[in-house]
Amino acid sequence: MSQQHTDAEQQVDTVTRTVLRHKFDSIADEMESTLLRSAYSSIVKEAQDASAAIFDPQGRTIAQAVAIPAHLGMMVPAVESVLQEFPPAEMSPDDIYMMNDPYDGGTHLPDITVVKPVFNDDKVIALGVTMAHHQEMGGKTPGSIPTDATEIYQEGIRFPPLKYHDRGEVNETARDVLTKNVRIPDVVIGDLNAQISAVTTAERRLAAVVEEYGNDTFITAVKNIMGHAEELTRSKIADIPDGEYDFYDYIDDDGVNIRVPIRIKATVTVDGTDMHVDFTGTDEQADGPVNAVPAATLSAVYYVVRAITDPDIPNNAGCFMPVSVTMPKGTLVNPLPPAPVNARTVTFKRIADVLLGALARAVKDRVSAPGSGQLAALTFGGMEDGEQWIYGEVGAGGSGARPTKDGIDCIETDVTNCMNTTAEATEIEYPIRVHRYDLWEDSGGPGRYRGGLGYRKQFEILVDDVTFTHRRDRHDFQPWGLLGGRPSPRCRTEIHRPNGKTEDIPSKWITSLEKGTIIDVYTTGGGGYGPPVDRSLRDVERDLQEEKISVTTAEEEYIVVVNEGEIDRKATRDRRSQLESGSGDEFRVDRGELPETIEEGRTDD
């Protein structure tokens, strides 16, 4: 080891390491802010389906913005793919790279990854990276998430890792290929330019840090920050009892074979400070687009590791060094090309539920009941005044009840972290009117701690010939409860046609809408935690007053007596005593360790 490098390591004490860690975090957050403020599409500027991060030249995450948890894992294979095609030694200042191919390190075609090297003293010392969901990537339906796709070629245009800027000069061929294959080229290029602005911000800010501290201190600090994150993560894994913990759950269907469920199974093995996740037992890859390539599958695994350890641990590659994953080829979690993959969000959200269900057997005090289990992705596309328009709506359900608190209403949970799209933003830009947007009563699973509520949102279509792509889940399988908590209801979506007919559609569907059509979207909440009868009467009464639960739910699930909107405490005590003594209807108090509703959660209605 050189004397210079030794001196650098001596300089990186705990204080310096902490200062640089927070500098890196703030740079990633500034990148994120730049991206969101510069974007064109509603999916990025409103729903905020984008992330920014800093990587080292070896493709390891240094820091990530507080944005989409899934992107923490998804960016890693994408950056590795870029580095394999364009080694840092061959990079030049002002080069910018992009890619989106799911079978070459990407996740699904709408997610474009942009990478820019950061130089100091003619050496690449870091990479600025962004990932954003683009509103359109071509393919068979507007918005590029066709739920009936049977091969990836139907989903849009694929880009392997390529050089989009060569020493500052735009690759005109790549840009032309992109703009000629998408329906709204100005919006797509606008969002791509927003990503470029974000990685350029990283270059400026990191250059200032390196100028202040020097290359050697910078490199050593990065290494130490990652090592510290690994050490902290291992210490939390060590608190989990050694053993094997398995669980399984289902997604409704693959969008092609409607209402044919697909099982996801995982076995989590904890051995000291190491954790291994094995997806053996998961169903084979699907005909439809719910397949999750490794980038997507790993993102769910990494999220769960972060969720059960410590929120104060830095978000970098060190968090995942104690974790290994087995993803059998040809299965839902590691498909073979050319399987379609655009709806992989459905799958990696269920993977997160499955892993948390497995770990609930070991560390129930660290695990919440599952949330709504789906990101409501609705895409509308058509023509107005001779111009193509595409609107992508994402919506959140409720989060699962926590070991000590209720779930949160209408918040995007677990692997995804998108924002709800406001009615005002929708109506200003698109020929859609939002008639209602409110909490869905009784959508949170009953429990000592109640699941957060989902919503009901109602859209009216104001023009003819609109293509509607509906990509959701949990229409057939409910989010389960924990430790006696009850499941939340199933999602549903109704289409009310102008001719008076109503269609109750499955979770994945494509149809055409005419002017005057009303779409009613019900998004479920999270599961409950603990027996409902253990909930305080004050909390049940408050839920009644706020219309979060109905009188029927209060009486049947929480075993209370309601008179004129208020709980009759004496009558409630008498009823519970009567039921406990066996002189009335069954007093349902399930205090089981794990949910018993997985198999029961499907309906063939």
C-alpha positions as CSV (number, residue, x, y, z in Angstrom):
1,M,0.0,0.0,0.0
2,S,1.4,3.4,-1.0
3,Q,2.1,6.0,1.7
4,Q,-0.4,8.3,0.0
5,H,-3.1,5.8,0.3
6,T,-2.2,5.1,3.9
7,D,-2.4,8.8,4.7
8,A,-5.8,9.0,3.0
9,E,-7.2,6.2,5.2
10,Q,-5.9,8.0,8.3
11,Q,-7.8,11.1,7.2
12,V,-11.1,9.2,6.9
13,D,-12.0,9.1,10.5
14,T,-15.6,8.7,11.8
15,V,-16.4,12.4,11.5
16,T,-15.1,12.6,7.9
17,R,-16.9,9.5,6.9
18,T,-20.1,10.8,8.3
19,V,-19.8,14.2,6.7
20,L,-19.1,12.6,3.3
21,R,-21.9,10.1,3.7
22,H,-24.3,12.9,4.1
23,K,-22.8,14.9,1.3
24,F,-23.4,12.0,-1.0
25,D,-27.0,11.6,0.2
26,S,-27.6,15.3,-0.4
27,I,-26.1,15.1,-3.9
28,A,-28.4,12.2,-4.8
29,D,-31.4,14.1,-3.4
30,E,-30.5,17.2,-5.5
31,M,-30.2,15.0,-8.5
32,E,-33.7,13.7,-7.8
33,S,-35.1,17.1,-7.3
34,T,-33.5,18.3,-10.6
35,L,-35.1,15.3,-12.5
36,L,-38.6,15.8,-11.1
37,R,-38.6,19.6,-11.6
38,S,-37.3,19.3,-15.2
39,A,-39.6,16.4,-16.3
40,Y,-42.4,16.7,-18.9
41,S,-44.6,13.6,-18.2
42,S,-47.2,13.3,-15.3
43,I,-45.7,9.9,-14.4
44,V,-42.5,11.6,-13.4
45,K,-43.3,15.2,-12.4
46,E,-46.5,14.2,-10.5
47,A,-46.3,10.5,-9.6
48,Q,-42.5,10.9,-9.2
49,D,-41.7,7.4,-10.7
50,A,-38.0,8.1,-10.9
51,S,-34.8,7.8,-8.9
52,A,-31.3,9.1,-8.8
53,A,-28.1,7.6,-7.3
54,I,-24.3,7.8,-7.2
55,F,-22.2,4.7,-8.0
56,D,-18.5,3.9,-7.8
57,P,-16.6,2.9,-11.0
58,Q,-17.1,-0.8,-10.0
59,G,-20.9,-0.4,-10.3
60,R,-21.6,-0.4,-6.5
61,T,-24.1,2.1,-5.1
62,I,-22.6,4.9,-3.0
63,A,-25.9,6.7,-2.2
64,Q,-29.4,6.9,-3.5
65,A,-32.1,9.6,-3.2
66,V,-35.1,9.1,-1.0
67,A,-37.3,8.0,-3.9
68,I,-38.4,4.6,-5.3
69,P,-37.0,1.8,-3.1
70,A,-37.3,-0.7,-6.0
71,H,-34.8,1.3,-8.1
72,L,-32.2,0.7,-5.4
73,G,-31.9,-2.8,-6.7
74,M,-32.9,-2.2,-10.3
75,M,-30.1,0.3,-11.0
76,V,-27.4,-2.1,-10.0
77,P,-27.7,-4.6,-13.0
78,A,-28.3,-1.7,-15.4
79,V,-25.1,0.0,-14.3
80,E,-23.1,-3.3,-14.4
81,S,-24.3,-3.8,-18.0
82,V,-23.2,-0.3,-19.0
83,L,-19.8,-0.9,-17.4
84,Q,-19.4,-4.2,-19.1
85,E,-20.0,-2.6,-22.5
86,F,-18.1,0.6,-21.8
87,P,-15.3,0.1,-19.2
88,P,-14.4,3.2,-17.2
89,A,-10.9,3.2,-18.8
90,E,-12.6,3.8,-22.2
91,M,-14.9,6.6,-21.0
92,S,-14.4,10.3,-21.7
93,P,-15.6,13.4,-20.0
94,D,-19.1,14.5,-21.2
95,D,-20.0,10.9,-22.3
96,I,-23.5,9.8,-21.3
97,Y,-24.8,6.3,-21.6
98,M,-28.4,4.9,-21.6
99,M,-30.2,1.5,-21.7
100,N,-33.5,-0.1,-21.0
101,D,-33.3,-3.7,-22.2
102,P,-34.7,-6.0,-19.4
103,Y,-32.6,-8.9,-20.7
104,D,-29.4,-6.9,-20.6
105,G,-29.6,-5.5,-17.0
106,G,-32.8,-3.4,-17.3
107,T,-36.2,-4.0,-15.6
108,H,-39.0,-3.2,-18.1
109,L,-38.9,-1.1,-21.2
110,P,-40.4,2.1,-19.8
111,D,-37.5,2.4,-17.3
112,I,-34.6,4.1,-19.0
113,T,-31.3,4.2,-17.1
114,V,-28.9,7.1,-17.8
115,V,-25.3,7.0,-16.6
116,K,-22.6,9.7,-16.7
117,P,-19.0,9.3,-15.5
118,V,-17.5,11.8,-13.1
119,F,-13.8,12.5,-13.7
120,N,-11.0,13.9,-11.6
121,D,-7.3,13.9,-12.7
122,D,-8.3,12.0,-15.8
123,K,-9.8,9.2,-13.8
124,V,-13.4,8.1,-13.4
125,I,-14.1,8.4,-9.7
126,A,-17.9,8.0,-9.7
127,L,-21.0,7.6,-11.8
128,G,-24.1,9.7,-11.8
129,V,-27.1,7.5,-12.5
130,T,-30.9,8.1,-12.9
131,M,-33.7,5.8,-13.7
132,A,-37.1,7.1,-14.8
133,H,-40.3,5.5,-16.0
134,H,-41.1,7.0,-19.4
135,Q,-44.8,7.5,-20.3
136,E,-44.3,5.8,-23.7
137,M,-41.9,3.4,-25.2
138,G,-43.9,2.2,-28.2
139,G,-45.4,-1.2,-28.5
140,K,-49.0,-2.4,-29.0
141,T,-50.8,0.0,-26.6
142,P,-50.4,3.6,-25.6
143,G,-48.2,3.8,-22.5
144,S,-46.3,0.6,-23.3
145,I,-47.7,-1.6,-20.6
146,P,-50.0,-4.0,-22.6
147,T,-51.4,-6.5,-20.1
148,D,-52.0,-9.1,-22.9
149,A,-48.5,-9.1,-24.3
150,T,-47.0,-12.5,-24.9
151,E,-43.5,-11.5,-26.0
152,I,-41.3,-8.5,-25.3
153,Y,-41.4,-7.4,-28.9
154,Q,-45.0,-6.2,-28.3
155,E,-44.0,-4.0,-25.4
156,G,-41.9,-1.4,-27.2
157,I,-38.4,-0.4,-28.3
158,R,-35.3,-2.0,-26.6
159,F,-32.0,-0.3,-26.2
160,P,-28.9,-2.2,-25.2
161,P,-26.2,-0.1,-23.4
162,L,-25.2,2.7,-25.8
163,K,-23.4,6.0,-25.8
164,Y,-26.1,8.7,-26.0
165,H,-23.6,11.6,-25.7
166,D,-20.1,11.1,-27.1
167,R,-17.9,13.8,-25.6
168,G,-20.9,16.0,-25.3
169,E,-22.3,15.4,-28.8
170,V,-25.7,13.8,-29.0
171,N,-26.0,10.5,-30.8
172,E,-28.5,11.7,-33.4
173,T,-29.1,8.1,-34.7
174,A,-30.2,6.8,-31.3
175,R,-32.4,9.9,-30.7
176,D,-34.1,9.5,-34.1
177,V,-34.7,5.8,-33.5
178,L,-36.3,6.6,-30.2
179,T,-38.5,9.5,-31.4
180,K,-39.7,7.5,-34.4
181,N,-40.9,4.6,-32.2
182,V,-42.8,6.4,-29.5
183,R,-46.2,8.1,-29.7
184,I,-45.3,11.2,-27.8
185,P,-41.7,11.9,-28.7
186,D,-41.5,15.4,-27.2
187,V,-42.5,14.1,-23.8
188,V,-40.1,11.2,-24.0
189,I,-37.2,13.4,-25.0
190,G,-38.2,15.9,-22.4
191,D,-38.0,13.3,-19.6
192,L,-34.7,12.0,-21.0
193,N,-33.2,15.4,-21.0
194,A,-34.4,15.8,-17.4
195,Q,-32.4,12.6,-16.5
196,I,-29.4,14.1,-18.3
197,S,-29.7,17.3,-16.2
198,A,-29.8,15.2,-13.1
199,V,-26.6,13.3,-13.9
200,T,-24.9,16.5,-14.9
201,T,-25.8,17.9,-11.5
202,A,-24.0,14.9,-9.9
203,E,-20.9,15.6,-12.0
204,R,-20.7,19.2,-10.7
205,R,-21.4,18.4,-7.1
206,L,-19.1,15.4,-6.9
207,A,-16.3,17.3,-8.6
208,A,-16.5,19.9,-5.9
209,V,-16.2,17.2,-3.2
210,V,-13.2,15.5,-4.8
211,E,-11.5,18.9,-5.3
212,E,-11.9,19.5,-1.5
213,Y,-10.9,16.0,-0.3
214,G,-8.7,14.6,-3.1
215,N,-9.1,11.3,-5.0
216,D,-7.6,9.0,-2.4
217,T,-9.6,10.3,0.5
218,F,-12.8,10.2,-1.7
219,I,-12.1,6.5,-2.7
220,T,-11.2,5.4,0.8
221,A,-14.3,7.1,2.3
222,V,-16.6,5.4,-0.2
223,K,-15.0,2.0,0.7
224,N,-15.4,2.7,4.4
225,I,-19.0,3.9,4.0
226,M,-19.9,0.7,2.3
227,G,-18.1,-1.4,4.8
228,H,-19.9,0.4,7.7
229,A,-23.3,-0.2,6.0
230,E,-22.4,-3.9,5.7
231,E,-21.3,-4.1,9.3
232,L,-24.6,-2.5,10.5
233,T,-26.7,-4.7,8.3
234,R,-25.0,-7.9,9.5
235,S,-25.5,-6.9,13.1
236,K,-29.3,-6.6,12.5
237,I,-29.4,-10.0,10.6
238,A,-27.6,-11.6,13.5
239,D,-30.6,-10.6,15.7
240,I,-32.9,-12.8,13.7
241,P,-33.0,-16.4,15.0
242,D,-31.1,-18.8,12.7
243,G,-33.4,-21.0,10.6
244,E,-35.4,-21.5,7.5
245,Y,-38.6,-19.5,7.0
246,D,-40.9,-20.0,4.1
247,F,-44.1,-18.5,2.8
248,Y,-46.1,-18.2,-0.4
249,D,-48.8,-16.0,-1.9
250,Y,-50.4,-15.5,-5.3
251,I,-50.8,-12.9,-8.0
252,D,-54.3,-12.9,-9.6
253,D,-53.2,-13.9,-13.1
254,D,-50.8,-13.0,-15.9
255,G,-53.1,-10.9,-18.0
256,V,-53.3,-13.5,-20.7
257,N,-54.7,-16.5,-18.8
258,I,-57.3,-14.5,-16.9
259,R,-58.1,-15.5,-13.3
260,V,-55.5,-18.3,-13.3
261,P,-53.4,-17.6,-10.2
262,I,-49.6,-17.7,-10.1
263,R,-47.8,-18.8,-7.0
264,I,-44.7,-17.1,-5.6
265,K,-42.8,-19.0,-2.9
266,A,-39.7,-18.1,-1.1
267,T,-37.5,-19.7,1.6
268,V,-35.4,-17.3,3.7
269,T,-32.5,-18.9,5.4
270,V,-30.7,-17.0,8.2
271,D,-27.3,-18.2,9.2
272,G,-25.5,-15.9,11.6
273,T,-25.0,-12.7,9.8
274,D,-25.8,-14.1,6.4
275,M,-29.2,-14.3,4.7
276,H,-30.1,-16.4,1.7
277,V,-33.4,-16.2,-0.3
278,D,-34.4,-19.1,-2.4
279,F,-37.4,-18.8,-4.8
280,T,-37.5,-22.6,-5.6
281,G,-41.2,-23.6,-5.7
282,T,-42.3,-20.4,-7.6
283,D,-44.3,-21.1,-10.7
284,E,-42.8,-21.2,-14.1
285,Q,-42.6,-18.0,-16.2
286,A,-45.9,-16.7,-17.3
287,D,-47.4,-16.3,-20.8
288,G,-48.3,-12.7,-19.9
289,P,-46.2,-9.7,-18.9
290,V,-46.0,-10.3,-15.1
291,N,-42.5,-11.9,-15.3
292,A,-39.8,-10.3,-13.2
293,V,-36.3,-10.3,-14.6
294,P,-33.5,-10.5,-11.9
295,A,-33.2,-6.7,-11.6
296,A,-36.8,-6.5,-10.5
297,T,-36.7,-9.6,-8.3
298,L,-33.5,-8.4,-6.5
299,S,-35.1,-5.0,-5.9
300,A,-37.8,-6.6,-3.8
301,V,-35.3,-8.7,-1.9
302,Y,-33.1,-5.7,-1.2
303,Y,-36.1,-3.7,-0.1
304,V,-37.1,-6.3,2.5
305,V,-33.5,-6.4,3.9
306,R,-33.6,-2.7,4.4
307,A,-37.1,-2.8,5.9
308,I,-36.2,-5.3,8.6
309,T,-32.8,-3.9,9.6
310,D,-32.3,-0.3,10.5
311,P,-33.6,2.8,8.6
312,D,-30.5,4.8,9.7
313,I,-28.2,2.5,7.7
314,P,-26.9,4.3,4.6
315,N,-28.5,3.2,1.3
316,N,-25.5,1.7,-0.5
317,A,-24.1,-1.6,-1.8
318,G,-22.8,-2.6,1.6
319,C,-26.4,-3.3,2.8
320,F,-26.7,-6.2,0.3
321,M,-23.3,-7.9,0.7
322,P,-24.7,-10.3,3.4
323,V,-27.5,-11.4,1.1
324,S,-27.5,-14.1,-1.6
325,V,-30.4,-15.1,-3.8
326,T,-31.4,-18.2,-5.8
327,M,-33.7,-17.4,-8.8
328,P,-34.4,-20.6,-10.8
329,K,-34.2,-19.9,-14.5
330,G,-37.4,-20.1,-16.5
331,T,-39.6,-19.1,-13.5
332,L,-41.7,-16.1,-12.8
333,V,-38.7,-14.4,-11.0
334,N,-36.1,-15.1,-13.6
335,P,-37.8,-15.6,-17.0
336,L,-36.1,-16.5,-20.3
337,P,-36.4,-14.2,-23.3
338,P,-38.5,-13.2,-25.1
339,A,-41.0,-13.4,-22.2
340,P,-42.9,-10.2,-21.7
341,V,-42.1,-8.2,-18.5
342,N,-43.9,-4.9,-18.5
343,A,-46.2,-5.7,-15.6
344,R,-43.4,-6.9,-13.3
345,T,-44.4,-4.3,-10.6
346,V,-47.3,-6.7,-9.7
347,T,-44.8,-9.5,-9.1
348,F,-42.1,-7.7,-7.2
349,K,-44.7,-6.2,-4.9
350,R,-46.0,-9.7,-4.2
351,I,-42.4,-10.9,-3.7
352,A,-42.0,-8.3,-0.9
353,D,-45.3,-9.6,0.7
354,V,-44.0,-13.2,0.5
355,L,-40.6,-12.3,2.1
356,L,-42.2,-10.3,4.9
357,G,-44.7,-13.2,5.4
358,A,-41.7,-15.6,5.8
359,L,-39.8,-13.3,8.1
360,A,-43.0,-12.8,10.3
361,R,-42.3,-16.3,11.6
362,A,-39.0,-15.0,13.0
363,V,-39.3,-11.3,13.8
364,K,-43.0,-10.4,13.9
365,D,-42.2,-7.3,15.9
366,R,-40.3,-5.9,12.8
367,V,-42.9,-6.9,10.2
368,S,-46.1,-5.1,9.4
369,A,-49.1,-6.7,7.8
370,P,-49.1,-6.4,4.0
371,G,-50.3,-3.3,2.3
372,S,-52.6,-3.1,-0.7
373,G,-50.1,-5.2,-2.7
374,Q,-50.5,-3.4,-6.0
375,L,-49.7,-0.1,-7.7
376,A,-52.9,0.9,-9.5
377,A,-51.5,1.6,-13.0
378,L,-54.1,3.0,-15.3
379,T,-53.1,4.2,-18.8
380,F,-55.4,6.2,-21.0
381,G,-54.4,7.1,-24.6
382,G,-56.1,8.7,-27.6
383,M,-56.3,11.6,-30.0
384,E,-57.5,15.1,-29.4
385,D,-57.4,17.9,-31.9
386,G,-55.2,15.8,-34.1
387,E,-52.6,15.1,-31.4
388,Q,-51.8,11.9,-29.6
389,W,-52.1,12.1,-25.8
390,I,-51.2,9.5,-23.1
391,Y,-52.0,9.8,-19.4
392,G,-50.6,7.4,-16.9
393,E,-52.3,7.2,-13.5
394,V,-50.7,5.5,-10.5
395,G,-52.6,5.2,-7.3
396,A,-51.8,3.9,-3.8
397,G,-53.8,1.8,-1.4
398,G,-53.4,1.6,2.3
399,S,-50.3,0.3,4.1
400,G,-50.5,-2.6,6.5
401,A,-51.1,-2.2,10.2
402,R,-47.8,-2.1,12.2
403,P,-46.9,-3.9,15.4
404,T,-47.7,-0.7,17.4
405,K,-49.7,1.5,15.0
406,D,-52.4,1.6,12.4
407,G,-51.5,1.5,8.8
408,I,-51.4,4.8,6.8
409,D,-54.2,5.7,4.4
410,C,-53.6,6.0,0.7
411,I,-49.9,5.8,0.6
412,E,-47.7,3.9,-1.7
413,T,-46.1,1.1,0.2
414,D,-43.1,-1.2,0.2
415,V,-41.0,-1.5,-3.0
416,T,-42.8,1.4,-4.8
417,N,-43.0,4.9,-3.5
418,C,-44.9,6.8,-6.1
419,M,-47.2,9.8,-5.3
420,N,-50.9,9.9,-5.8
421,T,-51.8,11.9,-8.9
422,T,-54.0,14.9,-8.0
423,A,-57.3,15.4,-9.8
424,E,-56.3,19.0,-10.7
425,A,-53.1,17.8,-12.5
426,T,-55.2,15.2,-14.4
427,E,-58.0,17.6,-15.5
428,I,-55.7,20.4,-16.5
429,E,-53.7,18.4,-19.1
430,Y,-56.0,15.6,-20.3
431,P,-59.6,15.0,-21.5
432,I,-60.6,13.3,-18.2
433,R,-62.7,14.6,-15.4
434,V,-62.4,13.2,-11.8
435,H,-65.8,13.1,-10.2
436,R,-64.7,11.7,-6.8
437,Y,-61.5,10.8,-4.9
438,D,-62.1,9.7,-1.4
439,L,-61.3,7.1,1.2
440,W,-63.0,3.7,0.7
441,E,-64.9,2.9,3.9
442,D,-64.0,-0.5,5.4
443,S,-61.0,-1.0,3.1
444,G,-58.5,-1.3,5.9
445,G,-58.2,-4.8,7.5
446,P,-59.7,-4.9,11.0
447,G,-57.3,-5.5,13.9
448,R,-56.0,-4.3,17.2
449,Y,-54.2,-2.0,14.8
450,R,-56.2,-1.3,11.7
451,G,-54.8,-1.4,8.2
452,G,-54.6,1.9,6.3
453,L,-57.5,2.6,4.0
454,G,-57.5,2.6,0.2
455,Y,-59.5,4.9,-2.0
456,R,-62.4,5.1,-4.5
457,K,-61.6,7.3,-7.5
458,Q,-64.0,8.0,-10.3
459,F,-63.0,9.1,-13.8
460,E,-65.2,10.3,-16.7
461,I,-63.8,10.1,-20.3
462,L,-64.5,13.3,-22.3
463,V,-63.6,12.1,-25.8
464,D,-64.2,9.1,-27.9
465,D,-61.8,6.3,-29.0
466,V,-59.7,6.1,-25.8
467,T,-57.5,3.0,-25.2
468,F,-57.6,2.0,-21.6
469,T,-55.0,-0.3,-20.1
470,H,-55.8,-1.5,-16.5
471,R,-52.9,-3.1,-14.6
472,R,-53.6,-4.0,-11.0
473,D,-53.8,-7.0,-8.7
474,R,-55.4,-8.1,-5.4
475,H,-58.7,-8.5,-7.2
476,D,-58.8,-12.2,-6.3
477,F,-56.4,-12.5,-3.3
478,Q,-56.8,-10.3,-0.2
479,P,-53.9,-8.7,1.7
480,W,-53.7,-10.9,4.8
481,G,-53.6,-9.9,8.4
482,L,-51.0,-10.8,11.1
483,L,-51.4,-12.2,14.6
484,G,-55.2,-12.4,14.3
485,G,-55.6,-9.3,12.2
486,R,-58.1,-9.5,9.5
487,P,-57.6,-9.2,5.7
488,S,-58.6,-6.1,3.8
489,P,-61.1,-6.5,1.0
490,R,-60.3,-7.3,-2.6
491,C,-59.8,-4.5,-5.1
492,R,-62.2,-3.9,-7.9
493,T,-62.8,-1.7,-10.9
494,E,-66.1,-1.0,-12.6
495,I,-66.7,0.5,-16.0
496,H,-70.0,2.2,-16.5
497,R,-70.7,2.5,-20.2
498,P,-72.9,5.3,-21.6
499,N,-75.5,2.7,-22.7
500,G,-76.1,1.9,-19.1
501,K,-74.1,-1.4,-18.9
502,T,-71.6,-2.0,-16.1
503,E,-68.5,-4.2,-16.4
504,D,-66.7,-5.5,-13.4
505,I,-63.3,-6.0,-15.0
506,P,-60.4,-8.3,-13.8
507,S,-57.2,-6.9,-12.5
508,K,-55.5,-6.9,-15.9
509,W,-57.5,-5.7,-18.9
510,I,-57.4,-3.6,-22.1
511,T,-60.5,-2.1,-23.5
512,S,-61.7,0.9,-25.6
513,L,-63.7,3.7,-24.0
514,E,-66.1,6.1,-25.5
515,K,-67.1,9.6,-24.4
516,G,-69.1,9.6,-21.3
517,T,-67.7,6.3,-19.9
518,I,-67.3,6.3,-16.1
519,I,-64.5,4.3,-14.5
520,D,-64.9,3.5,-10.8
521,V,-61.6,2.4,-9.1
522,Y,-61.6,0.8,-5.7
523,T,-58.1,0.3,-4.2
524,T,-57.9,-1.8,-1.1
525,G,-56.1,-1.0,2.1
526,G,-53.7,-3.0,4.3
527,G,-54.2,-6.0,6.5
528,G,-54.9,-5.7,10.2
529,Y,-52.4,-6.6,13.0
530,G,-53.7,-8.4,16.1
531,P,-57.2,-9.4,17.0
532,P,-59.8,-6.7,16.3
533,V,-61.4,-7.3,19.7
534,D,-58.2,-6.0,21.3
535,R,-58.6,-2.6,19.6
536,S,-59.4,0.2,22.1
537,L,-63.1,1.3,22.1
538,R,-61.9,4.9,21.7
539,D,-60.2,4.0,18.4
540,V,-63.2,2.1,17.1
541,E,-65.4,5.0,18.0
542,R,-63.1,7.4,16.2
543,D,-63.0,5.2,13.1
544,L,-66.9,5.3,13.1
545,Q,-67.0,9.0,13.4
546,E,-64.5,9.5,10.6
547,E,-66.4,7.0,8.5
548,K,-63.3,4.8,8.1
549,I,-65.4,1.8,9.2
550,S,-69.1,1.1,9.0
551,V,-71.4,0.2,11.8
552,T,-71.6,-3.4,10.4
553,T,-67.8,-3.8,10.6
554,A,-67.8,-2.3,14.1
555,E,-70.4,-4.8,15.3
556,E,-69.2,-7.9,13.4
557,E,-65.4,-7.5,13.5
558,Y,-64.8,-5.4,16.6
559,I,-67.7,-6.9,18.6
560,V,-69.2,-3.7,19.8
561,V,-72.7,-2.4,20.2
562,V,-73.4,0.8,18.4
563,N,-76.3,3.1,19.3
564,E,-76.9,6.3,17.3
565,G,-73.3,6.4,16.0
566,E,-71.7,5.9,19.4
567,I,-70.5,2.8,21.2
568,D,-72.6,1.6,24.1
569,R,-69.8,0.5,26.4
570,K,-72.0,-1.4,28.9
571,A,-73.9,-3.2,26.1
572,T,-70.6,-4.0,24.5
573,R,-69.1,-5.6,27.7
574,D,-72.3,-7.6,28.1
575,R,-72.2,-8.9,24.5
576,R,-68.5,-9.8,24.7
577,S,-69.1,-11.7,28.0
578,Q,-72.0,-13.5,26.5
579,L,-70.1,-14.5,23.4
580,E,-67.0,-15.6,25.4
581,S,-69.1,-17.8,27.6
582,G,-70.4,-19.6,24.5
583,S,-74.0,-18.6,25.0
584,G,-74.1,-16.7,21.8
585,D,-72.6,-16.7,18.3
586,E,-69.0,-17.7,17.9
587,F,-66.6,-15.1,19.5
588,R,-64.0,-15.0,16.7
589,V,-60.6,-14.2,18.1
590,D,-57.8,-15.6,15.9
591,R,-54.5,-15.2,17.7
592,G,-52.6,-17.3,15.2
593,E,-49.0,-16.5,14.4
594,L,-49.6,-16.3,10.7
595,P,-52.4,-15.5,8.3
596,E,-54.8,-18.3,7.3
597,T,-56.4,-16.5,4.4
598,I,-54.0,-17.1,1.5
599,E,-55.9,-20.0,0.1
600,E,-59.2,-18.6,1.1
601,G,-58.5,-15.3,-0.5
602,R,-59.5,-16.2,-4.0
603,T,-62.9,-15.8,-5.5
604,D,-64.3,-17.3,-8.7
605,D,-67.2,-14.9,-8.9
